[in-house]
């Protein structure tokens, strides 16, 4: 009777562990592959050549809009809506709602993004607008996705969900290893190797 109960309990846990293992693996498969590749490219970033593409655009604010900059005494604030609309229309810079650094002679708006950077500078005396954008290519874009650099809150939440799926995948895999370890003598030596090897390498080679 006890053997029957044990077999039923084992079958129950195997069924549910396998279910959550394949669900978590399906959810994380594509992104895990992407992050593995970009982990490699990040580790060898110094050896991978990149050719940044820089674009520059200029414009000049009309006097009516320039006066709106003269009235502001803020140190950090978005551009006035009419000014932001003019800049976007004439240079393509997405400055609406973005905080800028205000000094006595200039407003500087930083426009970082995955795989590149950008900025807008407006001279508060002459109204000269300069917009510069740098594109470092698709590989830099994927690397920045890996790091969560300038990707916004939605991507940050996605990384958290993906990390949770990977944790479920790893833990269910470990429990499945435990349940099958009796039939596979090398299970725990291999698990121990996966733990000990990085620890030994870190202690010996990282100073």
C-alpha positions as CSV (number, residue, x, y, z in Angstrom):
1,X,0.0,0.0,0.0
2,X,2.8,2.4,0.9
3,X,4.6,1.6,-2.3
4,X,1.5,2.5,-4.2
5,X,1.1,5.9,-2.4
6,X,4.8,6.6,-3.0
7,X,4.5,5.9,-6.7
8,X,1.4,8.1,-6.9
9,X,3.1,11.0,-5.1
10,X,6.1,10.6,-7.4
11,X,3.9,10.5,-10.5
12,X,2.1,13.7,-9.2
13,X,5.3,15.7,-8.7
14,X,6.9,14.4,-12.0
15,X,3.8,15.5,-13.9
16,X,3.7,19.0,-12.4
17,X,7.5,19.5,-12.5
18,X,7.6,18.5,-16.1
19,X,4.7,20.9,-16.9
20,X,6.3,23.9,-15.2
21,X,9.7,23.0,-16.7
22,X,8.4,23.0,-20.2
23,X,6.2,26.1,-19.7
24,X,9.1,28.1,-18.3
25,X,11.5,26.9,-21.0
26,X,9.0,27.8,-23.7
27,X,8.6,31.3,-22.2
28,X,12.3,31.9,-21.9
29,X,13.7,30.0,-24.8
30,X,14.0,32.8,-27.4
31,X,15.2,35.5,-25.0
32,X,17.5,33.1,-23.2
33,X,19.1,32.4,-26.6
34,X,19.3,36.1,-27.3
35,X,20.9,36.9,-23.9
36,X,23.4,34.0,-24.3
37,X,24.5,35.4,-27.7
38,X,24.7,39.0,-26.4
39,X,26.5,37.7,-23.2
40,X,29.2,36.4,-25.6
41,X,29.3,39.6,-27.6
42,X,29.5,41.7,-24.5
43,X,32.4,39.6,-23.2
44,X,34.3,40.2,-26.4
45,X,33.1,43.8,-27.0
46,X,36.7,45.1,-27.3
47,X,37.4,42.8,-30.1
48,X,34.2,43.5,-32.1
49,X,34.7,46.6,-34.3
50,X,31.8,49.1,-34.6
51,X,31.4,52.0,-36.9
52,X,29.1,54.6,-35.3
53,X,27.0,56.6,-37.7
54,X,26.6,60.2,-36.7
55,X,23.9,62.6,-38.1
56,X,23.6,66.3,-37.3
57,X,20.6,68.6,-37.9
58,X,20.3,72.3,-37.3
59,X,17.6,74.9,-37.1
60,X,16.9,78.3,-35.6
61,X,14.1,79.2,-33.3
62,X,11.8,82.1,-34.3
63,X,12.0,85.1,-32.0
64,X,8.5,84.3,-30.5
65,X,9.7,80.9,-29.4
66,X,13.1,82.1,-28.3
67,X,11.4,84.5,-25.8
68,X,9.8,81.5,-24.2
69,X,13.2,80.2,-23.3
70,X,14.3,83.5,-22.0
71,X,11.4,83.6,-19.5
72,X,12.2,80.2,-17.9
73,X,14.5,80.2,-14.8
74,X,14.4,76.4,-14.2
75,X,17.5,74.3,-13.9
76,X,15.9,71.1,-15.0
77,X,12.6,71.1,-16.9
78,X,11.2,70.1,-20.3
79,X,11.1,72.5,-23.2
80,X,7.9,74.5,-23.6
81,X,5.5,72.6,-25.7
82,X,5.6,75.0,-28.8
83,X,9.4,75.0,-28.7
84,X,9.5,71.2,-28.4
85,X,7.1,70.9,-31.4
86,X,9.2,73.2,-33.5
87,X,12.4,71.3,-32.7
88,X,10.8,68.0,-33.5
89,X,9.3,69.3,-36.8
90,X,12.5,70.9,-38.0
91,X,15.2,68.4,-36.8
92,X,13.3,65.2,-36.0
93,X,14.5,65.2,-32.3
94,X,11.9,63.6,-29.9
95,X,12.3,66.2,-27.2
96,X,8.7,66.5,-26.1
97,X,8.3,65.8,-22.3
98,X,12.0,65.2,-21.8
99,X,13.8,67.1,-19.1
100,X,16.5,69.4,-20.2
101,X,19.5,71.0,-18.3
102,X,19.0,74.7,-18.3
103,X,22.0,77.1,-18.0
104,X,22.3,80.8,-18.5
105,X,23.2,80.4,-22.2
106,X,21.9,77.0,-23.3
107,X,19.3,74.3,-22.9
108,X,20.7,70.8,-23.3
109,X,18.5,67.8,-23.7
110,X,20.0,64.3,-23.5
111,X,18.4,61.7,-25.8
112,X,20.0,58.3,-25.0
113,X,18.6,55.1,-26.5
114,X,19.6,51.5,-26.9
115,X,22.4,51.2,-29.5
116,X,23.1,54.9,-29.7
117,X,22.9,58.3,-28.2
118,X,21.6,61.7,-29.0
119,X,21.4,65.3,-27.7
120,X,19.8,68.6,-28.5
121,X,21.4,71.9,-27.6
122,X,19.6,75.3,-27.9
123,X,21.4,78.6,-27.6
124,X,19.2,80.8,-25.4
125,X,20.6,84.0,-27.0
126,X,20.7,83.2,-30.7
127,X,18.1,80.4,-30.9
128,X,20.4,78.1,-32.8
129,X,19.3,74.5,-32.4
130,X,21.7,71.6,-32.8
131,X,20.6,68.0,-32.9
132,X,23.1,65.2,-33.0
133,X,22.3,61.5,-33.0
134,X,24.8,58.5,-33.0
135,X,23.8,55.0,-34.1
136,X,26.3,52.3,-33.1
137,X,24.5,49.5,-35.0
138,X,22.3,46.5,-34.4
139,X,24.9,44.7,-32.3
140,X,25.2,47.6,-29.8
141,X,21.3,47.7,-29.8
142,X,21.1,44.1,-28.8
143,X,23.9,44.5,-26.2
144,X,22.0,47.4,-24.6
145,X,18.8,45.3,-24.5
146,X,20.9,42.7,-22.6
147,X,22.0,45.4,-20.1
148,X,18.7,47.2,-19.9
149,X,20.5,50.4,-20.9
150,X,18.1,53.3,-21.8
151,X,15.3,50.8,-22.5
152,X,12.5,52.2,-20.4
153,X,10.3,50.7,-17.7
154,X,8.4,48.2,-19.9
155,X,11.6,46.4,-21.0
156,X,12.8,46.4,-17.4
157,X,9.6,44.7,-16.3
158,X,10.0,42.2,-19.2
159,X,13.5,41.4,-18.0
160,X,12.1,40.7,-14.5
161,X,9.5,38.4,-15.9
162,X,12.1,36.6,-18.0
163,X,14.4,36.2,-15.0
164,X,11.6,34.7,-13.0
165,X,10.9,32.2,-15.8
166,X,14.6,31.3,-15.9
167,X,14.5,30.7,-12.1
168,X,11.5,28.5,-12.4
169,X,13.2,26.6,-15.3
170,X,16.4,26.1,-13.2
171,X,14.6,25.0,-10.0
172,X,12.3,22.6,-11.7
173,X,15.2,21.2,-13.6
174,X,17.1,20.7,-10.4
175,X,14.1,18.9,-8.8
176,X,13.8,16.7,-11.9
177,X,17.5,15.9,-11.6
178,X,16.9,14.9,-8.0
179,X,14.0,12.6,-8.8
180,X,16.0,10.9,-11.6
181,X,19.3,10.9,-9.8
182,X,18.9,7.3,-8.7
183,X,19.1,6.1,-12.3
184,X,21.9,8.4,-13.3
185,X,25.1,8.1,-11.2
186,X,26.8,11.2,-12.7
187,X,23.9,13.6,-11.8
188,X,25.3,15.1,-8.6
189,X,29.0,15.1,-9.7
190,X,28.0,17.1,-12.7
191,X,25.9,19.5,-10.6
192,X,28.8,19.9,-8.2
193,X,31.2,20.6,-11.1
194,X,28.9,23.3,-12.4
195,X,29.0,24.9,-8.9
196,X,32.6,24.4,-8.0
197,X,34.2,25.3,-11.4
198,X,33.2,29.0,-11.5
199,X,34.0,29.4,-7.8
200,X,37.5,28.0,-8.3
201,X,38.1,30.1,-11.4
202,X,37.0,33.2,-9.6
203,X,39.2,32.6,-6.6
204,X,42.3,31.8,-8.7
205,X,42.0,34.1,-11.7
206,X,40.0,37.1,-10.5
207,X,41.8,39.6,-8.3
